[in-house]
Amino acid sequence: MPGAEPQRLRSWNTAAVRPAEQFSYYREAICQAFMNLTPEPARGIGFAAEVQSIGIGRDGKNTTGAINRVTFPEHVVRRSRADIAASAQRCFYLNLKLAGRCTIVQDDCEVSLSAGQVGIFDSDRTFALQHDRGPSLGVISFRVPAEALFSRLPNAPDIAPMRLSDDPCVGALIVETARSLNANALRLAADDTAALFDVLLDLAALGVSRSFRREAHATTSVADATTLALRRAIHERLREPGLTVATVARMVGISERYVHKLLARAGTSFSELVMERRLDGAARDLRDPCCAARDIGSIAFDWGFSDLSHFTRRFKQRFGMRPRDWRAQLTAASR
């Protein structure tokens, strides 16, 4: 019977509290509904806010998540290291902005949500939520246990704040499912609410996964273009005996560390690439009839080698014969 179902809704309203105590009451309410948070009080006395929290679980037990509905004036909410240390469970928050704007600042990322947009962020890292642009603001915030999200992803990545509603394929579905779940959470049986919550999590996980693939593709494209520019810079300065990582890094406009990272990604190193290119250049000249009158040492020095014995040793390692034997093959072939 419907009447036998446990009460799933908890609510707080500052209207029943004296104005001087309203903000403190609100702070306690969001800590109970969400997790340990540190909101910053707005100016003046009085803080008109309402908080509703609907637990999501099957058969009314083992709550797996929650829907938190909050209306409030402009203010800032922070999550400090102390707040994180005092919390028992890691979760993500999937926020549907109803009115005003919320700017999520976490690590080096900043994401803004306007009315109708959905974003996600991690409770396990410090953050600041700047709620502004309106006297009365509102948000629907879905609390998602971390394991529930990670179980839907191929791995457990670091998820930076992102606006999932921007996704051209699943963004609208995420928004509409979030709206439907919020509107019908108390009309549906607990199991049906949990099932619809699972659908929302499936869509959110797909949005997160697609975002990572797009970022990986973009990162790969940039890395490929930078590697091409790096190889070109090495080619342009290849004949310089003192060519260094610092020199080509300055030419491309990247750090020396990134030079090493890009070349490692390509399966080589700076010294290996320079050596191979120089040896290949010298080998071509040694078999070029136009260079037949030049001695081997001159060709080696022209390709950036400063030690002839070192050049000879490395040449034999690469081509299986000494430079003079390599050149002799050209003479034999021309007879």
N, C-alpha and C positions, 0 to 999 in steps of 0.2 A: 504494500500500500504506500502511496506517496507520503503519507504522514509518518511512516516508519523510517524514512530516510534521514540520516543524521543531518544536522544543520551544517551547511557548507559555507554560509555567508557570515563574515564578520565585518562590522562597520564602525567607523569613528567619525564624528562630526564636531568641529570646533564651535559650532553655533551654541552648544550647550555649556560652553566653558567661558569664564570671564575673559575679556579681551587681553588682559595682561598675561594670562596663562595659556592662550590659544596656541602660540608657537611651540611651547614645550609639549603640549598635548599632541600636536601634529607630529613633532619629532618622535615621540614615543610610539605613535600609531604607525609611522612608516617603518620604524625599526622592527615592530612586531609583524607587519605585513610583508616586508621585504627581507631585511637583514640589517646588521649594524651599519648605520649611515650617520653622517655628520652634516645635517643641513645648516645653512647659515641664515640667521633671522633677517627678515626684511626690515626696512625702516619703519619706525612708528609702532604704535601699539595696535594689536589686533591682527589676526591671521585667519581669514575665512577659508577653511579647507575641509574637504571630505575625503575619506579613504574607505574603500570597500575591498575586501579580499575574499576570493572564492577558491577554496582548495579543490584540486583536481586529483582524483584517485579512483580506483575501481572498487565497487561495493562499499564506497565511503571510507575505505581504509587505505593505508600505505600511500599517502599523498605523494604524487609524482611531480606536481607543479602547482601553479596558482595563477589566477587572474587578479591583478590588482588594478582597481580603478581609482584614479586620484584627480581631484580638482584643487587648485591652489592659486595664490597670487604669484607674481614674479619673485624668484629667489634662486639660490644656488644650493645644490646637494653634492656633498663630497663623500668619497669612500677612501678612508685613510688606511695606512698600514696597520694601525691599532684596530680599526674596524675589521680588517681582513683576518687578523690574528684571533679575534674574538668570535669569528664565525665558524660553524662546524661543517658547513657544506659549500662546495663550489657550485656556482650556477651561472647561467647566462640569462640576460634579460632581453626579451624581444618586445620592443616598445612601439606601439601604434600611437602616434601623436594625434590628438583630437582638436586642440586649439592652441594657438600661439606657436612658439618655436622652442626647440630644445637643442642645445649644442653639447655634444658628447665629446669630452677631451680625455683621452687615455693614451699613455705613452707619448708617442710623437704624432698621434692621429687626432684629427678633429672632424667630426661628422655632425651636420645639422639636420634636424628633422622638422618639417613643417606639417601642418594638418594633412592627414591622409597618408603620410609616409611611415614606413616601418624600418627600424634599425635594430641592430643587435650589438651587445657588448658584454664583457666578461666581468664577473664579480670578484675574480681572484687577483685583479690588478687595480691599483688606485685609479680613480677617475673623478671627474667633476662634471656635473650636469647643470648647465646654465639655462634656466627656464625664463623666457622673456617674451616680449611683444604681445602684451595683453594684460588687462586687469584680472581676468579669470582664465586660467590655463587648464588644460586637461590632457591626460595620457592614460592609455590602457597598457599595462605592463605585464607580460606573461613571464613568470619565473620558470626557467627551464633547467632542470638538474644537468650538470655537465655531462654525466655519463649517458643521459638520454640523447644528447646531441652527438657526442663522440661515437656512440654505438651506430649512428647513421652515416658516419664519415669513414673513408678508407683508412684514415689515421687520425691522430689526435693533434691537429696543428694548433699553433698560436693564432687565435682569431682576433684580429684587430677590429675595432668598431667599424661597422659598415652599414650602408643603407640598402637593405635587401629589396625594397620596393622599386629600386631602379632597374632591376633585372628585366630585360625585355620579354623574357619567356615566362618566368614564374613570379615576377614582382606583383602583378595584379592579383594573381591567385593567392599569394601570401596575405595581401591586404584584405581581400574579401573573406578568406577563411578566418583571419583574426577578427574581423567585424562580426562574422556569423557566430563564432565561438563566444565572443563577448555577449552578444545579444541573446543567445539561447542557453548559456551555461546553466542557468537555474531552471529552465524549462525542461531540459533533457534529464534523463536519469544519469546517475553518476557514471555508469559504464559508457553511456553514449557520449557524455562530455569528454571522458578520457579518450574515447576513440577519435573524436573530432580533434582533440589536442594532439593525438598522434599524427593525424593528417597535417596539421600545422607544422609539427616538428619535421615531418618528412619533407615538406616544401621548403622550410627554412634551411635544412641540411643541404638540399639540392641547390638552393641559392648560394649558400656558403661555398659549396664545392665548385659551382660554376664560377664564382668570383675568383677562387684560387686558380682555376684553370686559365681564366682570362689574364690574371696577373702574371702567371707563369709564362703564358704565351708572349705577353708584352715584354716581360723581363728578358725572355729568350731573344726576342727580336732586337732589343736594345743591345744586349750582350753580343749578338752576332755582328751587328753594325759596328760596335766599338772594337771588336776583335779584328774586323776587316781594316778599320782605320789604324789599329795598332800594327798589323802586319805591313801595311803600306808605309808607316813611319819607319819601321825597321828596315824595309827595303831601301828607302831613300837615304838612310845613313849607314847602310851595311858596310861600306868600304872604309868607314872611320875606325882606326885601330882602338880608340878608347870609348867605343859605343857602350853606353850603360843603360840600365833600366830607368834611371832618373831622367836621362835625356829623352827617351821615347815617351815616358809618362808625361813630361812637360809638353811635348809636341801634340799629344792626343788630348791633354787636359784631364788626365785621371791620376790617381795615386799610384805609387810604385806597388803597393799591396794589391791593387786591382789589376795591374799588369800581370802579376804572378797568378792571380786567381783566374783571369781570362785564359791565359796560356795553359794553365793546369786543366781547365775545363776542356780545352782543345787537345789534351793529351801530350803536352810538351812543356818545355820551360824556356825562359828567355835565352839562357846560354846554349841550350840544345838547338833552338830555332836559328839563332845567329850562326852557330857553327855549321849547321846543315846548309843554310843559304850561302855562306861563304865558300864552303867546299864545292857546292853545286856550281857556283859562279866560276871558280877556278878551274873546275873540270871542263866546263864549256870552253873557256879560253884556251886550255891546253890542247883541245882538239879543233880549235878554230884556225884554219890556214892563215888567216890574217894576223894571228899572234905567233906564228911559227918562228919568227926571228927573235922573240922575247924569251929571256931565260926564265926558268921556273921560279926562281926567287923573286923576280920582278912581278910576276903574275900573283904570287902568294902575297907579297906586300901590298899590291894594289887592291887585294880583297880583304885587307884589314889584319892580316897575320903579321906579327912582329918577330916571330921565331921560326926559321925555316925547318928545323928539326921537328918542332911541334907540328907544323903544318904537314910534313911528310908522314909523321906517325898517324895523325888523325885522318889524312887522306887515305892511307892504306886500310885503316879500320872501316872506313865508309865504302870504299870501292874495291877492296881486295887486292890492290896492287899499288906500287909506288907511283908518284906523279910522272916520273920519267918513263916508266913502263906504259902508263896510260897514254902518254903523248906518242910513244913509239908505235902504238897500234894505229894511229892516224898515218904515220909515215909508211907503215907496212901496207895499209889499205890503199894508199895513193900510188903504189908501184904497179 
